[in-house]
């Protein structure tokens, strides 16, 4: 398996634009997590899904952030409108009924 | 404040053992983890330990858990230059994969 695949790896956008980050979990995994990493706040859980259903979105910073998981093999994290303070590395992770969560390579987002 | 705390930096000579320490506050944590992050890369799961265990060994890695003191450590034997990275301690919250991370310890291995 290729592991968790995220795209794009890097994204630079202007403030106010919509940004969509994508994630393909490991085939067969039933839980998916979105994390954000910044220098100031470290790694934070934004939202997680189980069997495509959002279970906990308490980490989503504000209404500008939304996440979907239309099927077991794809998830998106959307920011609309984006702001400079959203600049961070966004990680997706997946797991299958075990304590082991596997992370993707991340998307480095820069909002200018 | 943070629920998981780590020292920020550790310097170690190649061939020596490294010990990275972590304290956590949530006594209900079921699993505790060590992840490794190399520059520009994602997080690699190194090892994890169930909270009813005291120790886990996996090749060069030894994890010690003191549940009473809520203290977790990772020992890397015979540290190599490839071990230079940031090491994150994490605990589970109420679900697998829902992790609370520490700030990370940057380990620098010198020749």
Interface residues (C-beta under 8 A of the other chain):
Chain A: X4 X31 X33 X42 X43 X45 X48 X50 X55 X56 X91 X93 X94 X95 X97 X98 X99 X100 X101 X102 X103 X104 X105 X106
Chain B: X2 X30 X31 X33 X35 X41 X42 X43 X44 X45 X48 X50 X88 X92 X95 X96 X97 X98 X99 X100 X101 X102 X103 X104
